[in-house]
Amino acid sequence: MGIVGVLCVAMAVFLAWGFLRLWDSSAQTRSLELAGLLGGGRQALLVTAHPDDEAMFFAPTVLGLTRLGHQVSLLCFSTGNYYNQGENRKKELLQSCDVLGIPPSRVMVIDNRHFPDDPSVQWDTTRVASTLLQHIGVNGTDLVVTFDAGGVSGHSNHMALYSAVRNLHSEAKLPKVPRRSSHGGYLEHIRQDVSDQEKQQPKRVTCSGAFIHSLLWCSVLTLQSVNLLRKYLSLLDLPFSLLWAQDVLFLLSSEEATQAKRAMSCHHSQLLWFRRLYVLFSRYMRINTLHIL
């Protein structure tokens, strides 16, 4: 049984390597497809709950969006002050963002008693939504990226962000933002035959009406939560991610994965032994699959 187990592991590694090579060989094509899906030169706002979320969970998305020519900003809803380390963690966050290519001018950290770093506290989603909407308006954001309903780790603060964004989306409170075309003009009217009702009913991007909607309105991407086994398969999760991918999939190259690990290493205060194992084995350090609301 020992030999069989070793052979199975070797086969799994080989398959993951094969998928990675396949991805690398078609990276340019996939990038072009994603660029068409996500639009060109978008103002993306990553919305997180704590310092280190950007590196621990969203590094593939941040680096992937940057690779596609989008400008990424960060809105972090707390200083991560659960153990009274808030000031230090803000500094670590800025260092991590610098590694990921987000300058300090595009990083906003909220220090507000209404949003404590505490999994036992339920954030007021109405207040979260109001705060988020203000930042979207100020920054001209046309793409919001945040957690899904599972919050990846099940943290209540993560899930509160999703609830707030989902409410803004379902109530059509997200702003309408014009898109720049590849020629520098604005794409305000793509198809005259798309009814107002279609524009107000967001669907999957495979539907042409929904694609027009994504061009005209602030879009939302939510990071897919996966089960515990898949979460710690690292690159071995790639076949499953490709098979059961959501609307968008980002995969880091070896160089980008090293960059993501360097970003996470900036969070010195958080690098306990179990988080070091997380960096080694978590698929979120290499793979992000996201759903479009």
C-alpha positions in Angstrom: 0.0 0.0 0.0 2.9 2.3 0.7 4.2 2.0 -2.9 0.7 2.5 -4.3 0.3 5.7 -2.2 3.6 7.0 -3.4 2.7 6.3 -7.0 -0.7 8.1 -6.5 1.0 11.2 -5.1 3.6 11.1 -7.9 0.8 10.9 -10.5 -1.1 13.8 -8.9 2.1 15.9 -8.9 2.7 15.0 -12.5 -0.9 16.0 -13.5 -0.6 19.3 -11.6 2.7 20.0 -13.4 1.0 19.2 -16.7 -1.8 21.5 -16.0 0.6 24.2 -15.0 2.6 23.8 -18.2 -0.6 23.9 -20.2 -1.6 27.1 -18.4 1.8 28.7 -19.0 1.7 27.9 -22.7 -1.7 29.5 -23.1 -1.2 32.4 -20.6 -1.3 35.1 -23.3 -4.5 33.8 -24.8 -6.1 33.4 -21.4 -5.0 36.9 -20.4 -6.6 38.3 -23.5 -9.8 36.5 -22.7 -9.9 37.8 -19.2 -9.1 41.3 -20.4 -12.1 41.1 -22.6 -14.2 39.7 -19.8 -13.1 42.3 -17.2 -12.7 45.3 -19.4 -9.6 47.3 -20.0 -7.9 49.6 -17.5 -10.4 49.2 -14.8 -10.3 50.8 -11.3 -10.4 47.7 -9.1 -11.1 48.0 -5.3 -10.1 45.1 -3.2 -12.2 45.1 0.0 -10.7 43.1 2.9 -11.4 42.8 6.6 -7.9 42.6 8.1 -4.3 43.3 7.3 -2.8 40.1 5.7 -6.1 39.2 3.9 -4.7 40.8 0.7 -1.7 38.5 0.7 -3.1 35.4 2.4 -6.2 35.1 0.2 -6.2 37.6 -2.7 -2.6 37.7 -4.0 -3.4 35.8 -7.2 -6.3 38.2 -7.9 -4.2 41.3 -7.2 -1.3 40.2 -9.3 -3.6 38.8 -12.0 -5.5 42.1 -12.3 -2.3 44.1 -12.4 -0.9 41.7 -15.1 -4.0 42.6 -17.2 -3.4 46.3 -16.9 -6.0 47.1 -14.2 -5.3 49.6 -11.3 -5.8 48.0 -7.9 -6.6 49.8 -4.7 -7.2 48.4 -1.3 -9.8 49.2 1.4 -9.2 47.3 4.6 -12.0 47.6 7.1 -9.9 47.2 10.3 -6.4 47.6 11.6 -6.3 44.0 12.9 -6.1 45.2 16.5 -7.4 42.0 18.1 -4.2 41.5 20.0 -3.5 45.3 20.3 -1.1 45.2 17.3 -3.1 47.5 15.1 -0.4 50.1 14.5 2.2 47.5 13.7 -0.1 45.6 11.4 -0.9 48.8 9.4 2.8 49.2 8.7 3.0 45.5 7.7 0.0 46.0 5.4 1.7 48.9 3.6 4.8 46.8 3.1 2.8 43.9 1.8 0.9 46.1 -0.6 4.2 47.6 -1.9 5.4 44.1 -2.8 2.1 43.4 -4.5 2.3 46.6 -6.5 -0.2 48.7 -4.6 1.3 52.0 -3.6 0.5 53.7 -0.2 -1.7 56.3 -2.0 -4.1 53.5 -3.0 -4.3 51.9 0.4 -7.0 52.9 2.9 -7.2 51.3 6.4 -10.3 52.0 8.5 -9.8 52.4 12.2 -13.4 52.5 13.5 -14.9 51.1 16.7 -17.9 49.9 14.6 -15.5 47.5 12.7 -13.4 45.7 15.4 -11.2 42.8 14.4 -13.2 40.2 16.3 -14.8 37.1 15.0 -17.4 37.2 17.8 -18.7 40.6 16.7 -21.2 40.9 13.9 -20.5 44.0 11.9 -23.5 46.1 10.9 -23.8 45.4 7.2 -25.8 48.5 6.5 -22.9 50.6 8.0 -20.4 48.5 6.1 -22.3 49.1 2.9 -22.5 52.9 3.5 -18.8 53.2 4.2 -17.9 51.1 1.1 -20.2 53.1 -1.1 -18.4 56.3 -0.1 -15.1 54.9 -1.1 -16.4 53.5 -4.4 -17.7 57.0 -5.3 -14.5 58.8 -4.3 -12.2 56.5 -6.1 -14.2 56.0 -9.3 -14.2 52.3 -8.7 -15.8 50.1 -11.4 -14.8 46.7 -10.1 -15.1 45.5 -6.5 -13.4 42.4 -5.3 -14.1 40.8 -1.9 -15.0 37.5 -0.1 -18.0 35.3 -0.9 -20.7 34.1 1.5 -18.3 31.6 3.1 -15.6 34.2 3.7 -12.9 31.6 2.8 -12.1 30.9 6.4 -15.6 31.4 7.8 -14.6 34.6 9.7 -17.7 36.7 10.5 -15.9 39.9 9.5 -15.2 38.4 6.0 -18.8 37.4 5.6 -20.1 40.8 6.7 -18.2 42.3 3.7 -19.9 39.9 1.3 -23.3 40.6 2.8 -22.8 44.4 2.4 -21.6 44.1 -1.2 -24.4 41.7 -2.1 -27.0 44.1 -0.7 -25.6 47.0 -2.6 -25.6 44.9 -5.8 -29.1 43.4 -5.3 -30.6 46.9 -4.5 -28.8 48.4 -7.5 -27.0 50.9 -5.3 -23.6 50.4 -7.0 -22.8 53.3 -9.3 -23.0 53.3 -13.0 -19.5 53.9 -14.4 -18.5 54.5 -18.0 -15.9 52.2 -19.5 -13.0 53.3 -21.6 -12.7 51.6 -25.0 -9.4 50.4 -26.4 -9.4 53.6 -28.4 -9.7 55.8 -25.3 -13.4 56.6 -25.8 -16.2 55.7 -23.4 -18.5 52.7 -24.0 -21.8 54.1 -22.8 -24.0 52.4 -25.3 -22.9 49.1 -26.7 -26.2 47.7 -27.9 -29.3 49.7 -28.5 -31.5 46.6 -28.4 -30.6 45.7 -24.7 -33.7 46.7 -22.7 -33.5 48.6 -19.4 -34.9 45.5 -17.7 -32.0 43.4 -19.1 -29.5 46.0 -17.8 -30.9 45.7 -14.3 -30.8 41.9 -14.2 -27.1 40.8 -13.8 -26.5 37.4 -15.2 -23.4 35.3 -16.0 -21.0 36.8 -18.4 -21.8 34.2 -21.0 -25.1 36.1 -21.6 -24.6 39.0 -23.9 -27.0 41.2 -22.0 -25.0 40.6 -18.8 -21.8 41.4 -20.6 -23.3 44.8 -21.5 -24.3 45.2 -17.9 -20.8 44.5 -16.7 -19.5 47.2 -19.1 -21.9 49.8 -17.8 -22.1 49.1 -14.1 -19.7 48.7 -11.2 -19.0 44.9 -11.3 -18.4 42.6 -8.3 -16.1 39.6 -8.0 -16.3 37.3 -5.0 -13.5 34.9 -4.0 -14.7 31.3 -4.0 -14.5 29.4 -0.7 -13.5 25.8 -1.0 -13.6 22.8 1.3 -10.8 22.1 3.8 -9.2 19.4 1.7 -9.0 21.6 -1.5 -7.9 24.6 0.5 -4.6 22.9 1.4 -3.8 21.0 -1.8 -1.7 23.9 -3.1 -1.1 23.4 -6.9 -2.7 19.9 -6.7 -6.0 21.8 -6.6 -5.4 23.1 -10.1 -7.3 20.3 -11.9 -10.3 20.8 -9.7 -10.1 24.6 -10.1 -10.0 24.2 -13.8 -12.8 21.6 -13.8 -15.1 23.5 -11.4 -13.9 27.0 -12.0 -16.2 29.9 -11.4 -16.4 32.9 -13.7 -12.8 33.9 -13.4 -9.6 32.0 -12.5 -6.2 33.5 -11.7 -3.1 31.3 -11.4 0.3 32.6 -10.4 3.5 31.8 -12.2 6.4 30.6 -10.1 7.8 34.1 -10.0 4.5 35.6 -9.0 4.1 32.9 -6.3 7.4 33.9 -4.9 6.2 37.5 -4.9 3.0 36.5 -3.1 5.0 34.7 -0.4 7.2 37.8 0.0 4.1 39.9 0.5 2.8 37.5 3.2 6.3 37.5 4.9 5.8 41.2 5.5 3.2 40.3 8.1 5.8 39.3 10.6 3.4 39.6 13.6 1.1 37.0 12.0 3.7 34.4 10.9 3.0 31.8 13.6 3.9 28.2 12.8 0.4 27.3 11.4 0.4 30.3 9.1 3.8 29.3 7.8 2.3 25.9 6.9 -0.6 27.8 5.3 1.8 29.7 3.1 3.4 26.4 2.0 0.2 24.4 1.3 -2.8 26.8 0.7 -4.1 26.9 -2.8 -5.0 30.6 -2.2 -1.3 31.4 -2.4 -1.3 30.2 -6.0 -4.9 30.0 -7.2 -8.0 32.2 -7.0 -11.4 31.3 -8.5 -14.0 34.1 -8.4 -17.7 34.5 -9.1 -19.3 37.5 -10.8 -22.4 38.8 -9.0 
